[in-house]
Amino acid sequence: NVPEGLSVEADVNQLYASRKFGECRDKLIELFNFQPYSSSALSDAGYISIVGLDDPEFVINMSSNRVPATHMSFGELNNLVVARLLTNDFENIDVEIRILSKRLNKDDKHALSIFMATSGLALIKNNMVEDGMKLYESSIDLLTQENLPRAKAIACHFYSQQLEGLDANKY
């Protein structure tokens, strides 16, 4: 229970908890504009755009020309890569994935699982279905081992979207 009206952060939490994702995203952008030295709010807005609002175009419009990919946080760049893949925009995607891999903290199991899932998505989108499925499944296994059920549910959701036309049993 987050008290309302205490801060922009409290408003964001309240809107997210009440599943008002559009308003939550707007508040996150407001927070980013107020604190532009941190891209956390931008990463969260991108995540909500992709997962909660099914709006990858927002992420592309927000992040693609904001700063070079080499200057983006892992979260913002991952959101951009996923948004591009979901819209079948493969221009410079290999470069962005390489940059993303350099931003990855391999000791952070959650970040590693995110990178694995994003890489799996990229492989599936590039018709390397078997390899992409293996990466997605490894990501889901890692999230299970690390006891991260919310992240696992999201990985399973995006994985199932890719499997819909490829493997009816796994879908």
N, C-alpha and C positions, 0 to 999 in steps of 0.2 A: 504494500500500500504506500504509494508515493503521494504526499500532500500536493495538491494543485497550487499553482501560482507562486511557487517559491523561486523557480528559476527556469530558464529555457531548458536545462537538462531535465528537470523534473517534469516539465511539459512533454518533452520527448518521450520519457519513460512512460508517462500516463497514456499518451496517444498510442504508443506501441502496445502496451498491455491491453488497451481497449480495441486493438486491431484497426485503428484509424490510420492506415499506413500512408495515405496521401498527405494527410495533415502532418503526420510524423516526419515524413520526408521534407516537407516545407519547413518545419521547425529545425531540422538538422541543417538544411541549407542556410537558414537564418543564423544558426549557431556557428557554422563555418564562416559566414560573412563577418560575424562578430569576433571570431578567433581564427583568422586565416593562417596562423602559424602552425596549426595542427590540422592534418588532413583526416583525423579520425571521424569527424562528423560527415565528411564527404564520403569516406569509405562506407559508413553506416547508411547514408542516403542511397548509395549505389546498391548496397546489399538489399535494402528494402525495395528498391526499384525492380531488381531482378526477381527476388524471391516472393515478396508480398504483393507487388503491383504488376508483375509480368510486363515490365516496361524497360527492356534493354536499351531502347533508343535514348531514353533519358540519360543513361550512364554514358553512352557514346557522345551525346551532345555536351554533357557536363565535363567529361574528362579528356576527350581525345585531343583537344588543343589547349587545355589549361596550362600544362607544363609538359616538358618532354618526359617520355616514359622512364627515362633514367632517373628522374627526380621524384617519381611517384612512390608512395608507400606500397608495400606488398599488397595491402588490402585494396587500395584504389586501382592498382594495376591489374590485380586479379579480376576485379569486377569488370574492368574495361575489356580484358581478354575474353571473359565469359560472355559479356554482352555482344562483342563482335562475333564470337562463334555462334551464339544463338540467332544472330541475324544473318549468318552466312557471309560475313564481311571478313575475308581472310587476308586483306592487304596488310603486310608487315606483321602478321600474327606470329610468324616464326621468330622474328626479332623481339617482339614483346614477350614471348614465352621465355626466350633466353635471358632477357633482362629480369623477368619474374623469378627465374631459377637463381639468379645471383642475389636477389633480394630475400630469398628463402632462408630462414633460420632452421637448419636441419635438426636442431635439438628440440624445436617446438613441434610436437607430434600433431597438434591441430593444424598448424600452418602446412606441415608436410602432407597431411591428408588432403588439405585443400588443393595444394599444388598437384598432387597425384590425380585428383578428380578432374581438375581443369585440364591437365595433360591428357587424361583419358577422353574427355570431351573433344579435345583437339584432334586426337587420333581417330576417333569415330567419325568426326566431321570430314576428315581427310581420307575416308574409306579404309582405314586400318582398324577395322572393327574389332578383330580378336585382341589385338594389343590394347586398344582403348578399353575394352571390357575388362581385361585383366587389371589394368591400372585402376579403373573405377572400383572393382571388387576389392583390390588391395586397400584402397582408400577406405572403403566401408568396413573392412576387417580391422584396420588400424583404429578407426573411430569407435568400433565395438570394444577393442582392447583398452582404449583410453577412457571408456565409459563416457562418451560424449553423444548422448542420444539425440539431441536436437540437431547437431551437425550431421549425424548419421542419417536422420530422417530427410534432411535437405539433400544430402548426397544421393540417397536412394530415390528421391523424387526426380532429380535431374537425370539420374541414370535411367530410370524407367521411361522418361520422356524420349531418351535416345533409343531405347530398346523397342519402343512401340511398333515400329515397322520392321525391326530386324530379327527379334527373337520373341515370339509370342509366349513361350513358356516362362522365360525370365521376366518378361514384362508383367 
